[in-house]
Amino acid sequence: MIQMKMPGVMVYQSTLMKTTSTLIETPDCLIVVDPGWLPDEIATIRRDVEIIRHDRPLYIVYTHAHFDHILGAYAFKDAIAIASRRFVDVDRTAALEEVQNFNDEYYIESPVLFPDITHVIEESETTLTIGKTKLIFS
């Protein structure tokens, strides 16, 4: 499942479709990008977050609202979520139906929810500063 590990960055690859999730550690925060596919993969990412968290805030970046990018939202409800305006404006009912259809097809029992976005990226070249960490969205 761990595709790459180096100081401050872990990339996880799902056994299904070879999609990736990334965990980034900075002195100021932890950032997870597109959290997982399968429940055990999502649980592994969550476990790794808690091992290194040490009271730092957790941010989740959702690159887009396709079902395979939001499947793991249920495991990160305590995170500060970041996504684009396009993500926020998506048809949530349709996105959640896709998640439920995936779960039904593979006999997966996990909560189905659309993440609540805290920081909406309205335009390109937006910078979010967390302590000394700068996230630049382009």
Secondary structure, DSSP 8 states (H G I E B T S, - for coil): -EEEEETTEEEEE-TTTT-EEEEEE-SS-EEEES--SSHHHHHHHHHHHHHHHTT--EEEE-S--SHHHHGGGGGGTTSEEEEEHHHHTS-HHHHHHHHHHHHHHTT----------SEEE-SSSEEEEETTEEEEE-
